[in-house]
Amino acid sequence: QSLMPRLRILWIHNNQNRQSGSFMWDLEQAFCSIDNVEIEQFVVPVRPRIRDVVEIAKSVRKYSKEFDIVHAQYGSFVGLCALASQRPTIVSLRGSDIYGNGSWRFSSIAGGVARVLCSLVAAAFSGAVIVMSDRMRSRLSWLLPWRRRDIHVIQDPAAQSLWDMRSQGDEQCLESPVAKIIFASLNKD
């Protein structure tokens, strides 16, 4: 019997296929390997129509009531959806969420700016933020200095440290970076 309380995580993302974002699926496996953790996915459109944004946010809020944590994989619109849930949130940011997409086409620049701004809002108001490198943590800490303590680095592959801990037993698994962030976001010891 595990000492860890049962946690229900609503995982919001916009990646509808498993052919991209392998780090994301590694993270899903890491979460699922922890006893008493249940994950349910909520997929939102990559580029929702403006008229659909409010309805999507309402759907997330209604659906998330049964969950302990809402985890947004990516900032952008996904991060804003997590905030709409009014549940404890974790936002995982990737490179383009903070640095933009590197394209110089106008539509790409405008989309990149919108993505970064939405990501910053999500990071500013979420319970915890996961980034993939110390460089990203430094950049985000500079942009949001009051959030410095809530920004955690889990380098890819996210699951590796958890798999290593898991092989040593459940008690060690509770000390993994993923488990610590889950508990920190719920303010539980």
Residue pairs with C-beta under 8 A, 6 or more apart in sequence:
2 35
2 36
2 170
3 170
3 171
3 174
4 34
4 35
4 36
4 37
4 170
4 174
4 179
5 36
5 188
6 36
6 37
6 38
7 36
7 37
7 38
7 68
7 69
7 182
7 186
8 38
8 40
8 66
8 67
8 68
8 69
9 31
9 37
9 38
9 39
9 40
9 67
9 68
9 69
9 70
9 71
9 182
10 39
10 40
10 42
10 63
10 64
10 67
10 69
10 70
10 71
10 85
10 87
11 28
11 31
11 39
11 40
11 41
11 42
11 71
11 73
12 41
12 42
12 43
12 44
12 60
12 70
12 71
12 72
12 73
12 78
12 81
12 82
13 24
13 41
13 42
13 43
13 44
13 72
13 73
13 74
13 78
14 43
14 44
14 45
14 46
14 74
14 76
14 77
14 78
15 21
15 24
15 43
15 73
16 43
18 25
21 73
22 157
23 94
23 132
23 156
23 157
23 158
24 73
26 156
26 157
26 158
26 159
26 160
27 73
27 92
27 154
27 158
27 159
27 178
28 39
29 159
30 158
30 159
30 162
30 163
30 176
30 178
31 37
31 39
31 71
31 178
32 39
33 159
33 162
33 163
33 166
33 173
34 162
34 166
34 173
34 176
34 178
34 179
35 170
35 173
37 182
40 67
42 60
42 63
42 64
42 81
44 56
44 60
44 77
44 78
44 81
45 52
45 56
45 77
48 56
48 77
53 77
56 81
57 80
57 81
57 84
58 84
60 70
60 81
60 82
60 84
60 85
61 84
61 85
61 86
64 70
64 85
64 86
64 87
65 87
67 85
67 87
68 87
68 88
68 186
69 87
69 88
69 89
69 90
69 182
69 185
69 186
70 82
70 85
70 87
70 88
70 89
70 90
71 82
71 89
71 90
71 91
71 92
72 78
72 79
72 81
72 82
72 89
72 90
72 91
72 92
72 122
72 126
73 92
74 91
74 92
74 93
74 94
74 97
74 119
75 91
75 93
75 97
75 98
75 115
75 116
75 118
75 119
75 120
75 122
75 123
76 97
76 114
76 115
76 118
76 119
76 122
77 118
78 122
79 91
79 93
79 97
79 118
79 119
79 121
79 122
79 123
79 126
80 118
80 121
80 122
82 89
82 91
82 122
82 126
83 89
83 121
83 122
83 125
83 126
88 127
88 185
88 186
88 187
89 122
89 125
89 126
89 127
89 128
89 185
90 126
90 127
90 128
90 129
90 130
90 181
90 182
90 185
91 119
91 122
91 123
91 126
91 128
91 129
91 130
92 129
92 130
92 131
93 119
93 123
93 129
93 130
93 131
93 132
93 136
93 140
94 132
95 132
95 136
96 102
96 112
96 115
97 115
97 116
97 119
98 116
98 119
98 131
98 136
98 139
98 140
98 143
99 116
99 139
100 109
100 112
100 113
100 115
100 116
101 108
101 111
101 112
101 115
102 112
103 109
103 112
120 143
120 144
123 129
123 140
123 144
123 147
123 151
124 144
124 147
126 150
127 150
127 184
127 185
127 186
128 150
128 151
128 152
128 181
128 184
128 185
129 140
129 147
129 150
129 151
129 152
130 152
130 153
130 154
130 181
131 137
131 140
131 151
131 152
131 153
131 154
132 153
132 154
132 155
132 156
133 153
133 155
134 153
136 153
137 151
137 152
137 153
140 147
140 151
141 147
141 148
141 151
144 151
150 184
152 177
152 180
152 181
152 184
154 161
154 177
154 178
154 181
158 178
161 176
161 177
162 173
162 176
162 177
162 178
162 179
165 172
165 173
165 175
165 176
166 172
166 173
166 176
173 179
183 189
